[in-house]
Amino acid sequence: MIKMNERIPGRNAKEIYKLIRTQGVALKADLLEKSKLTVSTLTRILEELISLGLILEAGFGESTGGRKPILYKINPAYAHVFGLDISRTYSKLILFDLDLKIVDTVRWSMTTSMTPEKLINEIIYAVQTMMTNHNIALASCLGMGIGAVGPLDRTQGIIRSPKYFPANGWSNVPICQMIEEPFGFPVMLDNGTNTSILGEYWASSQYRYQHLLYVTAGVGIRSSMMTSGKVVYGAVDMEGSIGQMIIQTDGPPPREPGGNYGSLESYVSIYALEQKAQSLLKSGRKCMLNELVYAPEDVRFHHLLYALNEKDPLAVEIFTQSATCFGIGLANVLNILHPEHVILGGPLIDTNDLFFAIAKEVALEKTYDSPSYSVEFSRGKLGSDGIATGAAVMMINQLTE
């Protein structure tokens, strides 16, 4: 196997490759201006990158009087890379080329029988099958990036102790080692929110945002921050700590010991919505949910979504209250971090328009110095592929490290 740091020879060549990759298509004049290299040095590097198959000539730019300038782009077929998403409800493996075009994908439900050992066996088989089906040699595979539910030990490649996995055994899992051993290619691990924000950053054609915030709401609430194209890491892995932000000190008790009373997560999570609906039904409230379940304890998120889509008043009330709390929590974060752009994702955001709209409205209303501090909100571009895409980006980035 070719070592990752040896695929591109020399620091200058790595910088030129990074510039071309970031721009998508680059003119030699632009590369000269941004790299500060001499014409002869840049010409030599471009020729070497072409000979190694790392970049391609991509036609000609507009002439300014002389010959038309040559355009350069990365060669998407130089290598392939795997991105793996390990979440509580499903896991997904995607095979990408270097342009992040999806070549193949497979998804598994995270059932009560999906232990780490079973999932790893499925992943190994899927990798072998994909490489065979698409005629990919091991030497032309950069490796695999993994975005997973935390807490994690990124440096050791270990999934430490995530909560609410359906199957047992998801504690202190050396996931990177277990995948590296049968293949020999490098494997990297990071939190799913961190890989999501990487994926969304590279999915933007202009990379115009310097300060990005990503927040996902579903089983819990997780967040990630990016500045100047790099993920911001704290002293410890605490991607879920945003969910423990206190909204009301005498609010609902935490779901798990050690959590805060009245935390954001106790108002904004699938579990919180289910608990709220069950409580209201037990108090005698009548609504469409009475027709969907035998008893209040049977209410689940999909019932709430169905009722919401049918504009059931109680379902609308529950989602509105939760989205309002989410907006307040987001405003608190905005007042501290001041991002330019906020990307919201996860089941509570992706499954309906109401939640996103209310959360955004409340967040903007409660943000200090609004509207002079203008922050943009979006749902992102990648949807459910975001974690795996960003995990692949994490590996591709290693080419120029």
C-alpha positions as a LaTeX table, in Angstrom:
\begin{tabular}{lrrr}
\hline
Residue & $x$ (\AA) & $y$ (\AA) & $z$ (\AA) \\
\hline
Met1 & 0.00 & 0.00 & 0.00 \\
Ile2 & 1.17 & 3.53 & $-0.81$ \\
Lys3 & 1.40 & 5.62 & 2.34 \\
Met4 & $-1.05$ & 8.51 & 2.34 \\
Asn5 & 1.62 & 11.17 & 2.95 \\
Glu6 & 3.69 & 9.82 & 0.05 \\
Arg7 & 1.02 & 9.94 & $-2.66$ \\
Ile8 & 1.76 & 13.62 & $-3.41$ \\
Pro9 & 5.52 & 14.34 & $-3.43$ \\
Gly10 & 6.56 & 17.45 & $-1.52$ \\
Arg11 & 4.86 & 20.29 & 0.35 \\
Asn12 & 4.59 & 22.58 & $-2.69$ \\
Ala13 & 2.89 & 19.86 & $-4.73$ \\
Lys14 & 0.45 & 19.24 & $-1.88$ \\
Glu15 & $-0.42$ & 22.95 & $-1.77$ \\
Ile16 & $-0.99$ & 23.09 & $-5.53$ \\
Tyr17 & $-3.20$ & 20.00 & $-5.38$ \\
Lys18 & $-5.16$ & 21.54 & $-2.51$ \\
Leu19 & $-5.66$ & 24.78 & $-4.45$ \\
Ile20 & $-6.92$ & 22.91 & $-7.52$ \\
Arg21 & $-9.21$ & 20.73 & $-5.43$ \\
Thr22 & $-10.65$ & 23.73 & $-3.57$ \\
Gln23 & $-11.30$ & 25.74 & $-6.72$ \\
Gly24 & $-12.70$ & 22.82 & $-8.69$ \\
Val25 & $-11.08$ & 24.06 & $-11.89$ \\
Ala26 & $-7.99$ & 26.27 & $-11.74$ \\
Leu27 & $-5.99$ & 28.45 & $-14.14$ \\
Lys28 & $-2.22$ & 28.39 & $-14.04$ \\
Ala29 & $-2.20$ & 32.15 & $-13.50$ \\
Asp30 & $-4.39$ & 31.76 & $-10.40$ \\
Leu31 & $-2.14$ & 29.03 & $-9.06$ \\
Leu32 & 0.91 & 31.25 & $-9.62$ \\
Glu33 & $-0.67$ & 34.15 & $-7.76$ \\
Lys34 & $-1.87$ & 32.12 & $-4.78$ \\
Ser35 & 1.16 & 29.81 & $-4.42$ \\
Lys36 & 3.85 & 32.51 & $-4.95$ \\
Leu37 & 5.93 & 29.91 & $-6.79$ \\
Thr38 & 8.05 & 30.66 & $-9.84$ \\
Val39 & 6.69 & 29.77 & $-13.28$ \\
Ser40 & 9.28 & 27.04 & $-13.77$ \\
Thr41 & 8.60 & 25.46 & $-10.35$ \\
Leu42 & 4.84 & 25.51 & $-10.86$ \\
Thr43 & 5.18 & 24.06 & $-14.36$ \\
Arg44 & 7.32 & 21.21 & $-13.04$ \\
Ile45 & 4.84 & 20.46 & $-10.24$ \\
Leu46 & 1.86 & 20.46 & $-12.60$ \\
Glu47 & 3.64 & 18.11 & $-14.98$ \\
Glu48 & 4.54 & 15.79 & $-12.11$ \\
Leu49 & 0.97 & 15.76 & $-10.76$ \\
Ile50 & $-0.32$ & 14.95 & $-14.24$ \\
Ser51 & 2.21 & 12.14 & $-14.72$ \\
Leu52 & 1.14 & 10.61 & $-11.38$ \\
Gly53 & $-2.50$ & 10.74 & $-12.44$ \\
Leu54 & $-3.45$ & 13.12 & $-9.63$ \\
Ile55 & $-4.69$ & 15.98 & $-11.84$ \\
Leu56 & $-5.97$ & 16.41 & $-15.38$ \\
Glu57 & $-6.00$ & 19.14 & $-17.99$ \\
Ala58 & $-9.61$ & 20.31 & $-18.17$ \\
Gly59 & $-9.75$ & 22.30 & $-21.39$ \\
Phe60 & $-8.97$ & 25.97 & $-21.90$ \\
Gly61 & $-9.97$ & 29.20 & $-20.23$ \\
Glu62 & $-10.83$ & 32.49 & $-21.91$ \\
Ser63 & $-7.99$ & 34.10 & $-23.87$ \\
Thr64 & $-6.78$ & 37.54 & $-22.85$ \\
Gly65 & $-5.03$ & 38.12 & $-26.16$ \\
Gly66 & $-2.62$ & 35.23 & $-26.54$ \\
Arg67 & $-3.08$ & 31.48 & $-26.37$ \\
Lys68 & $-5.96$ & 30.21 & $-24.30$ \\
Pro69 & $-4.79$ & 29.20 & $-20.82$ \\
Ile70 & $-4.99$ & 25.55 & $-19.75$ \\
Leu71 & $-7.41$ & 24.64 & $-16.99$ \\
Tyr72 & $-6.56$ & 22.03 & $-14.36$ \\
Lys73 & $-8.75$ & 19.85 & $-12.14$ \\
Ile74 & $-8.19$ & 16.88 & $-9.87$ \\
Asn75 & $-8.53$ & 13.43 & $-11.40$ \\
Pro76 & $-11.58$ & 11.87 & $-9.71$ \\
Ala77 & $-10.53$ & 8.40 & $-10.84$ \\
Tyr78 & $-7.07$ & 8.59 & $-9.27$ \\
Ala79 & $-8.40$ & 6.80 & $-6.20$ \\
His80 & $-11.56$ & 5.90 & $-4.34$ \\
Val81 & $-12.49$ & 6.36 & $-0.70$ \\
Phe82 & $-15.09$ & 4.91 & 1.67 \\
Gly83 & $-17.27$ & 6.94 & 4.01 \\
Leu84 & $-19.06$ & 5.14 & 6.86 \\
Asp85 & $-21.90$ & 6.52 & 8.96 \\
Ile86 & $-22.59$ & 4.68 & 12.24 \\
Ser87 & $-25.77$ & 6.02 & 13.81 \\
Arg88 & $-28.33$ & 4.74 & 16.28 \\
Thr89 & $-31.07$ & 3.88 & 13.78 \\
Tyr90 & $-28.99$ & 2.87 & 10.73 \\
Ser91 & $-25.45$ & 2.63 & 9.43 \\
Lys92 & $-24.43$ & 3.42 & 5.87 \\
Leu93 & $-21.32$ & 2.74 & 3.79 \\
Ile94 & $-20.71$ & 4.80 & 0.64 \\
Leu95 & $-17.96$ & 4.40 & $-1.95$ \\
Phe96 & $-16.88$ & 7.72 & $-3.52$ \\
Asp97 & $-14.52$ & 8.90 & $-6.21$ \\
Leu98 & $-12.35$ & 11.93 & $-5.42$ \\
Asp99 & $-15.04$ & 14.32 & $-6.72$ \\
Leu100 & $-17.30$ & 12.87 & $-4.01$ \\
Lys101 & $-19.50$ & 11.27 & $-6.64$ \\
Ile102 & $-21.27$ & 8.26 & $-5.13$ \\
Val103 & $-20.17$ & 5.04 & $-6.81$ \\
Asp104 & $-21.96$ & 2.53 & $-4.56$ \\
Thr105 & $-23.78$ & 2.41 & $-1.25$ \\
Val106 & $-25.22$ & $-0.03$ & 1.25 \\
Arg107 & $-27.28$ & 0.57 & 4.40 \\
Trp108 & $-28.03$ & $-1.52$ & 7.48 \\
Ser109 & $-30.72$ & $-1.11$ & 10.12 \\
Met110 & $-29.29$ & $-0.92$ & 13.63 \\
Thr111 & $-31.53$ & $-3.56$ & 15.17 \\
Thr112 & $-31.17$ & $-5.28$ & 18.54 \\
Ser113 & $-29.03$ & $-7.92$ & 16.83 \\
Met114 & $-26.60$ & $-5.47$ & 15.17 \\
Thr115 & $-23.66$ & $-5.83$ & 17.54 \\
Pro116 & $-20.28$ & $-4.30$ & 16.67 \\
Glu117 & $-18.99$ & $-7.69$ & 15.53 \\
Lys118 & $-21.94$ & $-8.25$ & 13.21 \\
Leu119 & $-21.76$ & $-4.78$ & 11.70 \\
Ile120 & $-17.99$ & $-5.05$ & 11.13 \\
Asn121 & $-18.47$ & $-8.37$ & 9.33 \\
Glu122 & $-21.12$ & $-6.73$ & 7.14 \\
Ile123 & $-18.82$ & $-3.79$ & 6.42 \\
Ile124 & $-15.88$ & $-6.02$ & 5.48 \\
Tyr125 & $-18.05$ & $-8.03$ & 3.09 \\
Ala126 & $-19.51$ & $-4.84$ & 1.57 \\
Val127 & $-16.06$ & $-3.32$ & 1.01 \\
Gln128 & $-14.82$ & $-6.47$ & $-0.68$ \\
Thr129 & $-17.93$ & $-6.67$ & $-2.85$ \\
Met130 & $-17.78$ & $-3.02$ & $-3.92$ \\
Met131 & $-14.09$ & $-3.17$ & $-4.81$ \\
Thr132 & $-14.66$ & $-6.32$ & $-6.85$ \\
Asn133 & $-17.76$ & $-5.02$ & $-8.63$ \\
His134 & $-16.07$ & $-1.74$ & $-9.59$ \\
Asn135 & $-12.61$ & $-3.18$ & $-10.33$ \\
Ile136 & $-10.89$ & $-1.13$ & $-7.65$ \\
Ala137 & $-7.43$ & $-2.29$ & $-6.58$ \\
Leu138 & $-6.50$ & $-2.03$ & $-2.93$ \\
Ala139 & $-3.61$ & 0.29 & $-3.82$ \\
Ser140 & $-6.04$ & 2.82 & $-5.34$ \\
Cys141 & $-8.22$ & 3.00 & $-2.23$ \\
Leu142 & $-7.31$ & 5.89 & 0.08 \\
Gly143 & $-9.01$ & 4.25 & 3.03 \\
Met144 & $-12.17$ & 4.77 & 5.07 \\
Gly145 & $-13.45$ & 7.66 & 7.13 \\
Ile146 & $-16.02$ & 6.96 & 9.85 \\
Gly147 & $-18.53$ & 9.37 & 11.35 \\
Ala148 & $-20.09$ & 7.87 & 14.47 \\
Val149 & $-22.14$ & 8.69 & 17.53 \\
Gly150 & $-19.94$ & 9.78 & 20.42 \\
Pro151 & $-18.34$ & 9.91 & 22.81 \\
Leu152 & $-15.25$ & 8.77 & 20.94 \\
Asp153 & $-11.50$ & 8.56 & 21.26 \\
Arg154 & $-10.58$ & 9.95 & 17.85 \\
Thr155 & $-6.83$ & 9.47 & 18.18 \\
Gln156 & $-7.15$ & 5.81 & 19.17 \\
Gly157 & $-10.08$ & 5.12 & 16.83 \\
Ile158 & $-12.38$ & 3.88 & 19.59 \\
Ile159 & $-16.13$ & 4.27 & 20.00 \\
Arg160 & $-16.27$ & 4.72 & 23.77 \\
Ser161 & $-19.80$ & 4.58 & 25.22 \\
Pro162 & $-22.64$ & 5.86 & 23.02 \\
Lys163 & $-26.15$ & 5.84 & 24.46 \\
Tyr164 & $-29.34$ & 4.35 & 23.08 \\
Phe165 & $-27.88$ & 1.85 & 20.61 \\
Pro166 & $-30.44$ & $-0.96$ & 20.15 \\
Ala167 & $-27.83$ & $-3.72$ & 20.40 \\
Asn168 & $-25.50$ & $-4.48$ & 23.26 \\
Gly169 & $-21.73$ & $-4.28$ & 23.05 \\
Trp170 & $-21.27$ & $-0.74$ & 21.76 \\
Ser171 & $-18.75$ & 0.27 & 24.39 \\
Asn172 & $-14.98$ & 0.67 & 23.91 \\
Val173 & $-15.11$ & $-0.64$ & 20.34 \\
Pro174 & $-11.74$ & $-0.28$ & 18.50 \\
Ile175 & $-13.58$ & 0.31 & 15.24 \\
Cys176 & $-10.62$ & 1.61 & 13.23 \\
Gln177 & $-8.35$ & $-1.31$ & 14.12 \\
Met178 & $-11.10$ & $-3.83$ & 13.35 \\
Ile179 & $-11.49$ & $-2.45$ & 9.82 \\
Glu180 & $-7.82$ & $-1.68$ & 9.15 \\
Glu181 & $-6.62$ & $-5.21$ & 9.89 \\
Pro182 & $-8.34$ & $-7.09$ & 7.03 \\
Phe183 & $-7.52$ & $-4.44$ & 4.40 \\
Gly184 & $-4.36$ & $-2.62$ & 5.44 \\
Phe185 & $-5.65$ & 0.79 & 4.37 \\
Pro186 & $-5.94$ & 3.69 & 6.85 \\
Val187 & $-9.18$ & 4.27 & 8.78 \\
Met188 & $-10.07$ & 7.47 & 10.63 \\
Leu189 & $-12.83$ & 8.16 & 13.15 \\
Asp190 & $-14.66$ & 11.32 & 14.15 \\
Asn191 & $-18.05$ & 12.37 & 15.47 \\
Gly192 & $-20.89$ & 12.32 & 12.98 \\
Thr193 & $-21.59$ & 16.01 & 13.48 \\
Asn194 & $-17.97$ & 16.85 & 12.70 \\
Thr195 & $-17.99$ & 14.81 & 9.50 \\
Ser196 & $-21.40$ & 16.26 & 8.57 \\
Ile197 & $-20.11$ & 19.81 & 8.74 \\
Leu198 & $-17.09$ & 18.79 & 6.63 \\
Gly199 & $-19.37$ & 17.25 & 4.04 \\
Glu200 & $-21.62$ & 20.31 & 3.90 \\
Tyr201 & $-18.63$ & 22.62 & 3.59 \\
Trp202 & $-17.31$ & 20.75 & 0.55 \\
Ala203 & $-20.81$ & 20.44 & $-0.92$ \\
Ser204 & $-20.92$ & 24.24 & $-1.15$ \\
Ser205 & $-19.63$ & 25.30 & $-4.55$ \\
Gln206 & $-18.15$ & 28.56 & $-3.28$ \\
Tyr207 & $-16.92$ & 27.65 & 0.23 \\
Arg208 & $-17.92$ & 31.18 & 1.16 \\
Tyr209 & $-18.60$ & 30.60 & 4.85 \\
Gln210 & $-15.70$ & 31.00 & 7.25 \\
His211 & $-17.67$ & 30.28 & 10.43 \\
Leu212 & $-20.16$ & 27.42 & 10.29 \\
Leu213 & $-22.33$ & 25.83 & 12.98 \\
Tyr214 & $-24.01$ & 22.45 & 12.50 \\
Val215 & $-26.71$ & 21.23 & 14.88 \\
Thr216 & $-28.61$ & 17.96 & 14.56 \\
Ala217 & $-31.74$ & 17.11 & 16.55 \\
Gly218 & $-33.18$ & 13.62 & 16.83 \\
Val219 & $-32.56$ & 11.03 & 19.52 \\
Gly220 & $-30.42$ & 13.73 & 21.11 \\
Ile221 & $-28.91$ & 17.07 & 20.12 \\
Arg222 & $-25.38$ & 17.27 & 18.79 \\
Ser223 & $-23.33$ & 20.14 & 17.39 \\
Ser224 & $-20.15$ & 20.99 & 15.55 \\
Met225 & $-18.33$ & 24.21 & 14.67 \\
Met226 & $-16.03$ & 25.04 & 11.77 \\
Thr227 & $-13.75$ & 28.03 & 11.20 \\
Ser228 & $-11.79$ & 28.68 & 8.00 \\
Gly229 & $-12.58$ & 25.22 & 6.69 \\
Lys230 & $-11.36$ & 23.40 & 9.80 \\
Val231 & $-13.43$ & 21.71 & 12.50 \\
Val232 & $-13.05$ & 23.30 & 15.93 \\
Tyr233 & $-12.25$ & 20.76 & 18.65 \\
Gly234 & $-12.55$ & 21.27 & 22.40 \\
Ala235 & $-10.44$ & 19.82 & 25.17 \\
Val236 & $-12.71$ & 16.77 & 25.35 \\
Asp237 & $-15.22$ & 15.06 & 23.08 \\
Met238 & $-18.50$ & 16.68 & 24.08 \\
Glu239 & $-20.53$ & 16.86 & 20.88 \\
Gly240 & $-23.72$ & 16.18 & 22.84 \\
Ser241 & $-23.15$ & 18.80 & 25.51 \\
Ile242 & $-25.35$ & 21.32 & 23.69 \\
Gly243 & $-28.30$ & 19.14 & 24.66 \\
Gln244 & $-27.54$ & 19.74 & 28.34 \\
Met245 & $-27.95$ & 23.51 & 28.01 \\
Ile246 & $-30.44$ & 24.49 & 30.75 \\
Ile247 & $-33.60$ & 26.09 & 29.39 \\
Gln248 & $-35.63$ & 25.99 & 32.62 \\
Thr249 & $-34.09$ & 25.06 & 35.97 \\
Asp250 & $-37.26$ & 23.41 & 37.30 \\
Gly251 & $-38.05$ & 21.72 & 34.00 \\
Pro252 & $-38.37$ & 18.01 & 33.18 \\
Pro253 & $-35.92$ & 15.56 & 34.74 \\
Pro254 & $-33.07$ & 14.23 & 32.59 \\
Arg255 & $-33.56$ & 11.00 & 30.68 \\
Glu256 & $-30.32$ & 9.60 & 32.06 \\
Pro257 & $-28.51$ & 10.11 & 35.40 \\
Gly258 & $-26.01$ & 12.93 & 35.26 \\
Gly259 & $-28.07$ & 15.12 & 32.94 \\
Asn260 & $-29.55$ & 18.51 & 33.80 \\
Tyr261 & $-33.13$ & 19.22 & 34.81 \\
Gly262 & $-34.84$ & 21.40 & 32.23 \\
Ser263 & $-32.12$ & 20.80 & 29.63 \\
Leu264 & $-32.64$ & 21.58 & 25.96 \\
Glu265 & $-32.69$ & 17.86 & 25.20 \\
Ser266 & $-35.58$ & 17.32 & 27.63 \\
Tyr267 & $-37.70$ & 19.56 & 25.38 \\
Val268 & $-36.12$ & 18.88 & 21.99 \\
Ser269 & $-35.65$ & 15.21 & 21.13 \\
Ile270 & $-37.72$ & 12.36 & 19.78 \\
Tyr271 & $-38.00$ & 10.97 & 23.30 \\
Ala272 & $-39.17$ & 14.36 & 24.66 \\
Leu273 & $-41.89$ & 14.68 & 22.03 \\
Glu274 & $-43.11$ & 11.15 & 22.70 \\
Gln275 & $-43.19$ & 11.78 & 26.45 \\
Lys276 & $-45.09$ & 15.04 & 26.00 \\
Ala277 & $-47.70$ & 13.41 & 23.78 \\
Gln278 & $-48.15$ & 10.49 & 26.16 \\
Ser279 & $-48.59$ & 12.87 & 29.09 \\
Leu280 & $-51.21$ & 14.97 & 27.30 \\
Leu281 & $-53.19$ & 11.90 & 26.23 \\
Lys282 & $-53.17$ & 10.59 & 29.80 \\
Ser283 & $-54.55$ & 13.94 & 30.98 \\
Gly284 & $-57.56$ & 13.46 & 28.73 \\
Arg285 & $-56.65$ & 15.43 & 25.61 \\
Lys286 & $-58.43$ & 14.10 & 22.53 \\
Cys287 & $-56.80$ & 14.07 & 19.13 \\
Met288 & $-55.95$ & 11.92 & 16.13 \\
Leu289 & $-53.36$ & 10.05 & 18.19 \\
Asn290 & $-56.20$ & 8.34 & 20.09 \\
Glu291 & $-57.11$ & 6.61 & 16.83 \\
Leu292 & $-53.55$ & 5.54 & 16.05 \\
Val293 & $-52.59$ & 3.78 & 19.28 \\
Tyr294 & $-54.26$ & 1.52 & 21.85 \\
Ala295 & $-52.81$ & 3.35 & 24.84 \\
Pro296 & $-50.91$ & 6.63 & 25.44 \\
Glu297 & $-47.71$ & 4.67 & 26.18 \\
Asp298 & $-47.76$ & 3.35 & 22.61 \\
Val299 & $-47.26$ & 6.78 & 20.99 \\
Arg300 & $-44.08$ & 6.89 & 18.91 \\
Phe301 & $-42.44$ & 9.50 & 16.73 \\
His302 & $-43.92$ & 8.16 & 13.49 \\
His303 & $-47.41$ & 8.53 & 14.97 \\
Leu304 & $-46.66$ & 12.15 & 15.81 \\
Leu305 & $-45.36$ & 12.82 & 12.31 \\
Tyr306 & $-48.47$ & 11.32 & 10.74 \\
Ala307 & $-50.71$ & 13.44 & 12.95 \\
Leu308 & $-48.63$ & 16.54 & 12.22 \\
Asn309 & $-48.88$ & 16.00 & 8.47 \\
Glu310 & $-52.67$ & 15.71 & 8.92 \\
Lys311 & $-52.54$ & 19.03 & 10.81 \\
Asp312 & $-53.86$ & 17.53 & 14.02 \\
Pro313 & $-54.02$ & 20.44 & 16.55 \\
Leu314 & $-52.33$ & 18.53 & 19.38 \\
Ala315 & $-49.47$ & 17.35 & 17.18 \\
Val316 & $-49.00$ & 20.89 & 15.85 \\
Glu317 & $-48.93$ & 22.18 & 19.44 \\
Ile318 & $-46.31$ & 19.62 & 20.54 \\
Phe319 & $-43.99$ & 20.29 & 17.61 \\
Thr320 & $-44.44$ & 24.06 & 17.93 \\
Gln321 & $-43.50$ & 24.08 & 21.61 \\
Ser322 & $-40.47$ & 21.89 & 21.00 \\
Ala323 & $-39.31$ & 23.97 & 18.02 \\
Thr324 & $-39.69$ & 27.14 & 20.10 \\
Cys325 & $-37.42$ & 25.71 & 22.79 \\
Phe326 & $-34.96$ & 24.65 & 20.12 \\
Gly327 & $-34.93$ & 28.19 & 18.74 \\
Ile328 & $-34.18$ & 29.57 & 22.22 \\
Gly329 & $-31.31$ & 27.12 & 22.59 \\
Leu330 & $-29.95$ & 28.07 & 19.17 \\
Ala331 & $-30.13$ & 31.76 & 20.09 \\
Asn332 & $-28.02$ & 31.05 & 23.18 \\
Val333 & $-25.40$ & 29.37 & 21.01 \\
Leu334 & $-25.48$ & 32.15 & 18.40 \\
Asn335 & $-24.96$ & 34.77 & 21.09 \\
Ile336 & $-21.77$ & 32.98 & 22.15 \\
Leu337 & $-20.26$ & 31.67 & 18.90 \\
His338 & $-21.56$ & 34.13 & 16.25 \\
Pro339 & $-21.41$ & 31.84 & 13.20 \\
Glu340 & $-22.18$ & 33.16 & 9.71 \\
His341 & $-24.24$ & 30.16 & 8.73 \\
Val342 & $-26.15$ & 27.53 & 10.69 \\
Ile343 & $-26.98$ & 24.15 & 9.20 \\
Leu344 & $-29.74$ & 22.20 & 10.93 \\
Gly345 & $-30.22$ & 18.46 & 10.43 \\
Gly346 & $-31.55$ & 15.28 & 12.00 \\
Pro347 & $-35.00$ & 13.67 & 12.13 \\
Leu348 & $-36.74$ & 16.59 & 13.82 \\
Ile349 & $-35.56$ & 18.93 & 11.07 \\
Asp350 & $-35.66$ & 16.69 & 8.02 \\
Thr351 & $-39.13$ & 15.19 & 8.47 \\
Asn352 & $-41.24$ & 18.35 & 8.49 \\
Asp353 & $-41.12$ & 22.03 & 7.55 \\
Leu354 & $-42.84$ & 23.39 & 10.66 \\
Phe355 & $-40.04$ & 22.56 & 13.10 \\
Phe356 & $-37.32$ & 24.16 & 10.98 \\
Ala357 & $-39.35$ & 27.30 & 10.27 \\
Ile358 & $-40.29$ & 27.97 & 13.91 \\
Ala359 & $-36.82$ & 27.17 & 15.29 \\
Lys360 & $-35.22$ & 29.54 & 12.76 \\
Glu361 & $-37.72$ & 32.33 & 13.47 \\
Val362 & $-37.31$ & 32.12 & 17.24 \\
Ala363 & $-33.51$ & 31.89 & 17.03 \\
Leu364 & $-33.28$ & 35.02 & 14.90 \\
Glu365 & $-35.73$ & 36.88 & 17.13 \\
Lys366 & $-33.80$ & 36.03 & 20.31 \\
Thr367 & $-30.32$ & 36.61 & 18.93 \\
Tyr368 & $-28.61$ & 39.69 & 20.35 \\
Asp369 & $-28.08$ & 42.63 & 17.98 \\
Ser370 & $-30.44$ & 41.21 & 15.40 \\
Pro371 & $-30.93$ & 42.11 & 12.56 \\
Ser372 & $-27.53$ & 43.82 & 12.25 \\
Tyr373 & $-25.94$ & 40.46 & 13.05 \\
Ser374 & $-27.34$ & 38.53 & 10.10 \\
Val375 & $-26.94$ & 34.76 & 10.31 \\
Glu376 & $-28.18$ & 32.41 & 7.60 \\
Phe377 & $-29.95$ & 29.12 & 8.24 \\
Ser378 & $-30.26$ & 26.09 & 5.99 \\
Arg379 & $-30.98$ & 22.39 & 6.10 \\
Gly380 & $-27.82$ & 21.62 & 4.19 \\
Lys381 & $-27.48$ & 19.90 & 0.85 \\
Leu382 & $-26.48$ & 16.33 & 1.64 \\
Gly383 & $-29.36$ & 15.08 & 3.78 \\
Ser384 & $-28.86$ & 11.58 & 5.12 \\
Asp385 & $-25.58$ & 11.18 & 3.16 \\
Gly386 & $-23.90$ & 14.02 & 5.04 \\
Ile387 & $-22.10$ & 12.00 & 7.72 \\
Ala388 & $-20.63$ & 9.46 & 5.29 \\
Thr389 & $-19.70$ & 12.17 & 2.77 \\
Gly390 & $-17.84$ & 14.18 & 5.39 \\
Ala391 & $-16.11$ & 11.05 & 6.63 \\
Ala392 & $-14.81$ & 10.50 & 3.10 \\
Val393 & $-13.70$ & 14.15 & 2.92 \\
Met394 & $-11.76$ & 13.62 & 6.16 \\
Met395 & $-9.73$ & 10.90 & 4.43 \\
Ile396 & $-9.23$ & 12.84 & 1.18 \\
Asn397 & $-7.93$ & 15.79 & 3.20 \\
Gln398 & $-5.08$ & 13.57 & 4.38 \\
Leu399 & $-3.60$ & 13.69 & 0.87 \\
Thr400 & $-2.39$ & 17.22 & 1.52 \\
Glu401 & $-1.59$ & 17.02 & 5.23 \\
\hline
\end{tabular}
